[in-house]
Amino acid sequence: MLWSAPPTADDPQTVPVTLDEAAETATNAAGWVEQNWSTWLNTGLRILLILVVALTLRMLIRRALTKLIERMNRSAQAVEGTALGGLLVNAERRRQRSEAIGSVLRSVASFLILGTAGLMILGAFKIDLAPLLASAGVAGVAIGFGARNLVTDFLSGVFMILEDQYGVGDSIDAGVASGEVIEVGLRVTKLRGVDGEIWYVRNGEIKRIGNLSQGWATAGVDVTVRPTEDLDRVQSVITEATESMSKEEPWNERLWGPVEILGLNEVLIDSMTVRVSAKTMPGKALGVERELRWRIKRALDAAGIRIVGGVPAQADASPADPTAGMSAPSAFASPSSPQSAAATPLPKPDLSK
């Protein structure tokens, strides 16, 4: 039995094919499938196993990171509103920091797991990964050179968040700008200056950071009085005023220790300066200094002790000499003086005689 094969481009004529040839072709195809189906099945199962393991591992790691972040937030909320909570970072800042850390860790974990799974799947298809990895390395180097500032900013932001160098609400001095932190990002930190301006500072440009909102601050006040005042009396008046201040709200919370009188800071002919210092809550030093000046000034006025400045008081100065601003008389003002006679022009001679 014969049947006609369809014409081809090389042979437009119909080629007759016998039944034996067709059966042989089908047998060869079936044999090829039988020889390779185990390989296909093995490759498919291997790819499926890689995907299942990768997705399961990614889910477990993300869930573990989420639980870790929730535990950090619960520990922050537990001390919020207590005396210990006032010394620590507030709950909102802890929450923002933990969320940022969790987002970074989840992204890194997903990239590593899925990237490794993709390479393993390509390897399962018998694809040579050496040229691919070499090309990726070259592309990574090129991108690194082109976006080195972006990479520097990102890595600096990650370490700033991990090390908790500053957070939202902190007053910092970043060198290139200073102010209150209103937003912390992985690439840019946003600050509000003292005049209300907003600074956008790249994290890679920050070489040193001075955080004025961590730990404690120092309030220092200089009290300048007359050198004739009794130092013991001045000390007792200042001590009484500061002790009453430390017992009143809200200063009893902002002062983290007794107000200390460090002693004489400067002694001059017309004045002497007493230095007063106190350890305060971070960020509250300026307010404490203003209140200390206010209370010390009122206490000294009530005790009759006058505060003076750098210029001597007019009441203690001697009366001014009314002739101090007058210049000395000139020798040329008297016509009989030798200087006046020497300066007088000689009379002209009479040439008519």
C-alpha positions as CSV (number, residue, x, y, z in Angstrom):
1,M,0.0,0.0,0.0
2,L,1.4,3.4,-1.0
3,W,0.5,6.9,0.1
4,S,1.7,10.2,-1.1
5,A,3.8,12.5,1.0
6,P,3.2,16.2,0.7
7,P,5.4,18.1,-1.7
8,T,8.4,20.0,-0.3
9,A,10.2,23.2,-1.5
10,D,13.2,21.1,-2.8
11,D,11.0,18.5,-4.3
12,P,7.7,19.8,-5.5
13,Q,6.7,16.4,-6.8
14,T,4.8,14.1,-4.5
15,V,7.0,11.4,-3.0
16,P,5.3,8.1,-2.4
17,V,5.9,6.6,1.1
18,T,5.3,3.0,1.9
19,L,3.5,1.8,4.9
20,D,6.7,0.2,6.2
21,E,8.6,3.4,6.1
22,A,5.8,5.2,8.0
23,A,5.8,2.5,10.6
24,E,9.6,2.7,10.9
25,T,9.3,6.5,11.4
26,A,6.7,6.1,14.1
27,T,8.7,3.4,15.7
28,N,11.8,5.7,15.8
29,A,9.8,8.6,17.2
30,A,8.3,6.4,19.9
31,G,11.8,5.0,20.7
32,W,13.2,8.5,21.0
33,V,10.4,9.5,23.4
34,E,10.9,6.3,25.4
35,Q,14.6,7.0,25.6
36,N,14.2,10.6,26.8
37,W,11.0,10.6,28.8
38,S,12.9,9.6,32.0
39,T,15.2,12.5,31.5
40,W,12.3,14.9,31.0
41,L,10.6,13.6,34.0
42,N,13.8,13.9,36.1
43,T,14.4,17.4,34.9
44,G,10.8,18.4,35.6
45,L,10.7,16.9,39.0
46,R,14.0,18.6,39.8
47,I,12.7,22.0,38.7
48,L,9.6,21.5,40.7
49,L,11.6,20.5,43.8
50,I,13.8,23.5,43.4
51,L,10.7,25.8,43.2
52,V,9.0,24.2,46.2
53,V,12.1,24.4,48.4
54,A,12.8,28.0,47.4
55,L,9.3,29.2,47.9
56,T,9.0,27.3,51.2
57,L,12.3,28.6,52.5
58,R,11.4,32.2,51.4
59,M,8.0,31.9,53.2
60,L,9.6,30.6,56.4
61,I,12.3,33.2,56.5
62,R,9.9,36.1,55.8
63,R,7.6,34.7,58.6
64,A,10.5,34.5,61.0
65,L,11.5,38.1,60.2
66,T,7.9,39.3,60.6
67,K,7.7,37.6,64.1
68,L,11.0,39.2,65.0
69,I,9.8,42.6,64.1
70,E,6.5,42.2,66.0
71,R,8.5,41.1,69.1
72,M,10.7,44.2,68.8
73,N,7.5,46.4,68.6
74,R,5.9,44.7,71.6
75,S,9.0,45.2,73.7
76,A,9.0,48.9,72.8
77,Q,5.3,49.3,73.6
78,A,5.9,47.5,77.0
79,V,8.1,50.4,78.3
80,E,6.3,53.2,76.6
81,G,4.9,55.6,79.2
82,T,7.1,54.3,82.0
83,A,10.1,56.0,83.6
84,L,12.3,53.7,81.6
85,G,10.5,54.5,78.4
86,G,11.5,58.1,78.8
87,L,15.1,57.2,78.6
88,L,14.7,54.9,75.6
89,V,13.7,55.6,72.1
90,N,9.9,56.1,71.7
91,A,7.7,53.3,70.4
92,E,7.0,55.0,67.1
93,R,10.7,55.4,66.3
94,R,11.3,51.8,67.3
95,R,8.5,50.7,65.1
96,Q,9.8,52.7,62.1
97,R,13.3,51.4,62.6
98,S,12.2,47.8,63.0
99,E,10.0,48.0,59.9
100,A,12.8,49.4,57.8
101,I,15.2,46.7,59.0
102,G,12.6,44.0,58.3
103,S,11.9,45.4,54.8
104,V,15.6,45.3,54.0
105,L,16.2,41.8,55.4
106,R,13.1,40.4,53.6
107,S,14.2,42.0,50.3
108,V,17.8,40.6,50.7
109,A,16.5,37.1,51.6
110,S,14.1,37.0,48.7
111,F,16.8,38.1,46.2
112,L,19.3,35.6,47.4
113,I,16.8,32.6,47.6
114,L,15.1,33.3,44.2
115,G,18.3,34.2,42.5
116,T,19.9,30.9,43.6
117,A,16.8,29.0,42.6
118,G,16.9,30.6,39.1
119,L,20.5,29.6,38.6
120,M,19.8,26.0,39.7
121,I,16.9,25.8,37.3
122,L,19.1,27.0,34.4
123,G,21.6,24.3,35.5
124,A,18.9,21.7,35.4
125,F,18.4,22.5,31.7
126,K,22.1,21.8,31.1
127,I,22.8,25.4,30.3
128,D,26.4,26.5,30.8
129,L,26.3,29.1,33.5
130,A,29.9,30.2,33.2
131,P,29.3,32.7,30.3
132,L,26.2,34.0,32.1
133,L,28.0,34.5,35.4
134,A,30.9,36.2,33.6
135,S,28.5,38.5,31.8
136,A,26.7,39.3,35.0
137,G,30.0,40.0,36.7
138,V,31.0,42.4,34.0
139,A,27.6,44.1,34.0
140,G,27.7,44.4,37.8
141,V,31.1,46.0,37.7
142,A,29.9,48.5,35.0
143,I,26.7,49.3,37.0
144,G,28.8,49.6,40.2
145,F,31.1,52.2,38.6
146,G,28.2,54.1,37.1
147,A,26.0,54.1,40.2
148,R,28.7,54.0,42.9
149,N,27.1,57.1,44.7
150,L,23.7,55.4,44.8
151,V,25.3,52.2,46.2
152,T,27.2,54.2,48.7
153,D,24.1,56.0,49.8
154,F,22.1,52.8,50.1
155,L,24.8,50.9,52.1
156,S,25.3,53.9,54.4
157,G,21.5,54.1,55.0
158,V,21.3,50.4,55.8
159,F,24.1,50.7,58.4
160,M,22.7,53.9,59.9
161,I,19.3,52.1,60.5
162,L,20.9,48.9,61.8
163,E,23.1,50.8,64.2
164,D,20.3,53.2,65.3
165,Q,22.6,56.3,64.8
166,Y,19.5,58.6,64.7
167,G,15.8,58.4,64.1
168,V,12.7,60.6,63.4
169,G,12.5,63.4,66.0
170,D,16.2,63.5,66.9
171,S,18.2,66.7,66.6
172,I,21.5,65.9,64.8
173,D,24.5,67.7,63.4
174,A,25.4,65.9,60.1
175,G,28.2,68.2,59.2
176,V,26.7,69.3,55.9
177,A,23.5,70.3,57.6
178,S,21.9,70.2,61.1
179,G,18.3,70.2,62.4
180,E,15.5,67.8,63.4
181,V,15.2,64.5,61.6
182,I,11.7,64.3,59.9
183,E,12.4,61.3,57.7
184,V,15.0,58.6,57.5
185,G,15.4,56.7,54.2
186,L,17.8,54.2,52.8
187,R,19.2,56.8,50.4
188,V,18.3,60.3,51.8
189,T,17.8,61.7,55.2
190,K,15.4,64.7,55.5
191,L,16.2,67.4,58.1
192,R,14.3,70.5,59.2
193,G,16.6,73.4,60.1
194,V,16.2,75.9,62.8
195,D,14.7,78.4,60.4
196,G,12.2,75.9,59.0
197,E,14.1,75.0,55.9
198,I,14.2,71.3,54.8
199,W,17.5,69.7,54.0
200,Y,17.9,66.6,51.9
201,V,21.1,65.0,52.8
202,R,22.5,61.9,51.0
203,N,23.5,59.2,53.4
204,G,26.8,58.7,51.6
205,E,27.8,62.3,52.2
206,I,27.4,62.1,56.0
207,K,30.9,61.6,57.4
208,R,30.2,62.2,61.0
209,I,26.9,62.6,63.1
210,G,26.4,64.4,66.3
211,N,23.1,63.2,67.9
212,L,21.8,65.8,70.4
213,S,18.8,63.7,71.4
214,Q,20.5,60.6,72.8
215,G,22.0,60.1,76.3
216,W,21.8,63.3,78.2
217,A,22.5,67.0,77.7
218,T,24.2,69.7,79.8
219,A,22.7,73.1,80.7
220,G,25.2,75.7,81.6
221,V,24.5,79.2,83.0
222,D,27.0,82.0,83.8
223,V,26.0,84.4,86.6
224,T,28.1,87.6,86.5
225,V,27.9,89.7,89.7
226,R,30.0,92.5,91.3
227,P,33.3,91.5,92.8
228,T,32.3,93.0,96.1
229,E,29.4,90.6,96.6
230,D,29.6,87.9,99.3
231,L,30.3,84.6,97.5
232,D,28.7,82.5,100.2
233,R,25.5,84.5,100.0
234,V,25.5,84.3,96.2
235,Q,25.9,80.6,96.4
236,S,23.1,80.1,99.0
237,V,20.6,82.3,96.9
238,I,21.4,80.4,93.7
239,T,21.1,77.0,95.5
240,E,17.7,77.9,97.0
241,A,16.4,79.0,93.6
242,T,17.6,75.9,91.8
243,E,16.3,73.5,94.5
244,S,12.8,75.0,94.3
245,M,13.0,74.6,90.5
246,S,14.0,71.0,90.7
247,K,10.9,70.2,92.8
248,E,8.4,71.7,90.4
249,E,6.9,70.2,87.2
250,P,7.9,69.7,84.4
251,W,11.5,70.6,85.6
252,N,11.7,67.7,88.0
253,E,11.5,65.3,84.9
254,R,13.8,67.4,82.7
255,L,16.5,67.7,85.3
256,W,18.4,64.4,85.7
257,G,20.4,65.5,88.7
258,P,20.9,68.3,91.2
259,V,21.9,71.7,89.8
260,E,25.6,72.2,90.6
261,I,27.5,75.4,91.3
262,L,30.9,74.7,89.8
263,G,32.5,77.8,91.3
264,L,34.1,80.9,89.9
265,N,34.7,80.8,86.2
266,E,36.2,84.2,85.8
267,V,37.3,87.0,88.1
268,L,37.9,90.5,86.7
269,I,38.4,94.0,88.3
270,D,34.7,95.0,87.8
271,S,32.9,91.6,87.8
272,M,33.1,87.9,88.7
273,T,31.3,85.0,87.0
274,V,29.8,82.0,88.8
275,R,29.2,78.9,86.6
276,V,26.0,76.9,87.2
277,S,25.6,73.5,85.5
278,A,22.9,70.8,85.3
279,K,22.4,67.5,83.6
280,T,19.1,67.4,81.6
281,M,17.0,65.3,79.4
282,P,18.3,65.3,75.8
283,G,17.0,68.1,73.7
284,K,15.8,70.1,76.7
285,A,19.0,71.9,77.6
286,L,18.0,75.3,76.1
287,G,14.7,75.4,77.9
288,V,16.4,74.5,81.2
289,E,19.0,77.2,80.7
290,R,16.3,79.9,80.1
291,E,14.4,78.8,83.2
292,L,17.5,78.8,85.3
293,R,18.4,82.3,84.2
294,W,14.9,83.5,84.9
295,R,14.8,82.0,88.5
296,I,18.3,83.0,89.4
297,K,17.8,86.6,88.2
298,R,14.6,86.9,90.3
299,A,16.2,85.4,93.3
300,L,19.2,87.7,93.1
301,D,17.0,90.7,92.7
302,A,15.0,89.7,95.7
303,A,18.2,89.3,97.8
304,G,19.6,92.7,96.6
305,I,22.4,91.2,94.6
306,R,22.9,92.9,91.3
307,I,23.9,91.2,88.1
308,V,26.4,93.1,86.0
309,G,27.8,92.8,82.5
310,G,31.1,93.3,80.9
311,V,30.9,97.2,81.2
312,P,31.4,98.7,84.7
313,A,28.3,100.0,86.4
314,Q,27.8,103.8,86.0
315,A,26.9,104.3,89.7
316,D,30.3,103.0,90.9
317,A,32.3,105.0,88.3
318,S,33.9,108.3,89.1
319,P,32.3,111.5,87.7
320,A,33.5,112.4,84.2
321,D,35.9,115.3,83.8
322,P,34.2,118.0,81.7
323,T,37.5,119.1,80.3
324,A,38.6,115.6,79.3
325,G,37.3,116.1,75.8
326,M,39.1,119.5,75.3
327,S,42.4,119.7,73.5
328,A,45.4,121.4,75.0
329,P,46.0,125.1,74.2
330,S,48.2,125.7,71.2
331,A,51.4,127.7,71.4
332,F,50.4,129.6,68.3
333,A,47.3,131.1,70.0
334,S,49.5,133.6,72.0
335,P,51.0,136.3,69.8
336,S,53.8,136.8,72.3
337,S,55.0,133.2,72.2
338,P,58.3,132.4,70.3
339,Q,56.4,130.0,68.1
340,S,53.9,132.6,67.1
341,A,56.7,135.2,66.4
342,A,58.6,132.6,64.3
343,A,55.5,131.9,62.3
344,T,54.7,135.6,61.6
345,P,55.8,136.7,58.1
346,L,58.5,139.3,57.7
347,P,57.5,142.8,56.6
348,K,58.2,143.7,52.9
349,P,61.2,146.1,52.5
350,D,60.6,149.6,51.0
351,L,62.4,149.6,47.7
352,S,61.4,153.3,46.8
353,K,64.2,154.8,48.9
